[in-house]
Amino acid sequence: MSTTHSHPSPVGPDAGDVPKYTFLSMIGVNMMVFMATLDMSIVNVALPSLARQLDTDFATVQWVILSYVLVVASLLLLVSRLGDMRGKKGIFSLGLGLFTLGSLLCGLAPSVGWLIFFRAVQGIGAAMSQALGIAIVTEIAPPGRRGRAIGLIGATVAMGLALGPSLGGVIIEYIGWRWIFWINVPVGILAQLIIARYMPALPPRRGGQRFDIPGAVLAAVTLAAYSMGMTMGQKVGFAAPLSLALLGTALLGLAGFIHVERRSPDPMIDLKLFANPLFSINLIMSVLVFISLSAGFIMPFFLQFAQDRPPSEVGLMMMAIPLSMGLVAPFAGALSDRFGPRGLSLLGLVILITGCLAVSTLNLDTPWWGFVLRVIPVGLGVGLFQAPNNSAIMGAVPQERLGVASGLLNYSRVFGQSTGLPLIGTIFTLFVVSVTLEPVRTDFAAVSAEALAAGIAGAYRFQAGLLLAAAALGIAAWIIDHRNTQSKIGHDERV
C-alpha cells in the first residue's frame, strides 16, 4: 500500500524516500508499544515497594494497575472505531502525548491517590495508541512486508515483557520508584518527534459510523463497580453493604450492557458473533487464560515480603515467564498451521495447568532455581496456547467480520486483565486472612511469611481450576469441530 498520502516530505516527494518514511513510522509505533508493555511489567514488580513507600495496603495499591487497565478496557473498541472515522495519525499521536504526560505526572505523584489518578491518564493515552498501532502498521507497510512488520510488534511486546521485571527491579532498588515512570518521558518525546515528521496522514477509511456511547458507559460502569466491589470486599468484607452495592451495580450494569448491545445499530461489541459456538468457546478460553495471567502481580509480594528478596533479584526471577513464553511463541503459529489449532492449544493449557500447580507448591525455603523451574511451564503453556487459539477464533468467523473479530480478540486480553486483577487479588487475600484470621487486614508487609505462602498456594490452585474449565471448553470445541467436519464430508459425498 502506498504511503505517499500527500505527506509533506522535507526532502521532496521522490518515491525513493517512501521506505524511509515507512520504516521510521513503524519505529515510532513500536516505541509506543515498547513503552506500554515495559510499563505494565515494571509496575507489577514495583507494587510491594509502592505499598511500603506510599504507606498503603494491598487492596488500594492494586488500583495502580487497575485504574490503567480499566480505562484501556473502556476505551479500546471506541478508539478503534474513531480511528476509522477520523483518521489514525492524529489520534495515535495524541495518545502518545497523553501517555508521556501521564508518565511524567505519575513520577511526581505525592500520594497513592494521585498516582492512581495519573495512571488513569496514562491509560487513556495507552488506549488511543494500542487500539491503532497494528492498524497503522498494517496500512503503511508494503504488502510483501506486512507480516514481518506485524511480527516486529510481537517481538517488541516480548522484549518489553522480558526487560520490564529486571529493569524495574534495578530502578526501584538503586534509583527510586518514580523513575519507573520517568524512564518513559524521553522515549515518548523522541517517538512523538518521529511520528510528527515521518508518519503519513492516514486519512479516514470509512464514514457514516456512530459511537455506541450508552454501551461504552455501561461497560465502564460495570467494570469499575466490579473492581471496586472486589477490592473493597478485601478491606471491609464482602458482606458489607458497600461491597454488596458495588457488586450488585456491576451485575445490573452487565444486564443493561447486553440489553443495549442487542438493540444498538452500531454496537460496541457485536453479540451476533457469539451465535457461533466455536467463536464463543475460544474467546472464553482466551479470557480465562488472561484472567490467570493477571496473577503475576501477586508474586512480588511473596518474593519480597515472605522470602525477603531485594527488588533487583525479584525482577530477574520474574523474567523467567516472558522469556519462556517468547521461546515457544514464534513456533506455535507455524505448528498450528501444520497440525491444526485444537491439539496445540489444549497442550498449551495442560502445560499451563501443570505450571500453576507447580507454583502453588512454593514455600519459604524455595531457592531461586526452584522458583524458575516452577514458572517456566507457565510461560511455555501460554506461548503454546495463544497463537493457535487466536487462529481458531479468527478462523471461526466469515471474511467480512474479521475486523470485528480482531477487535474482540484484543478486547478479550484487556477484559481478562481488568476482571482478573481484582478476582485473583481477592482469592489471594482470602487465603492470606485464613491464616492471619484478621479479615480486614491487607497490609501484607506486616503479615506472616506463612500467610503469604498460603495466599500464593491458594491463588495458583484457583487459577489451575479456571484453566481446567478452559481445557474442558477446548475439548468441547474439538468435538464440535470434528462433528462439523464429518457433517461437511457427508454432505459432499451425498452431493
Buried (B, 14 or more C-beta within 10 A) or exposed (E): EEBEBEBEBEEEEEEEBBEEBBBBBBBBBBBBBBBBBBBBBBBBBBBBBBBBBBEBBBBBBBBBBBBBBBBBBBBBBBBBBBBBBEBBBEBBBBBBBBBBBBBBBBBEBEEBEBBBBBBBBBBBBBBBBBBBBBBBBBBBBBEEBBEEBBEBBBBBBBBBBBBBBBBBBBBBBEEEBBBBBBBBBEBBEBBBEBBEBBBBBBEEEEEEEEBBEBBBBBBBBBBBBBBBBBBBBBBBBBEBEBBBBBBEBBBBBBEBBEEBBEEBEEBBBBEEBBEBBBBBBBBBBBBBBBBBBBBBBBBBBBBBBBBEBBBBBBBBBBBBBBBBBBBBBBEBBEBBEEEBBBBBBBBBBBBBBBBBBBBBBBEEEBEBEBBBBBBBBBBBBBBBBBBBBBBBBBBBBEEEBEEBBBBBBBBBBBBBBBBBBBBBBBBBBBBBBEBBEEBBBBBBEEBBBBBBBBBBBBBBBBBBEBBBEBBEBBEEBBEEBEEEEEEEEEEEEEE
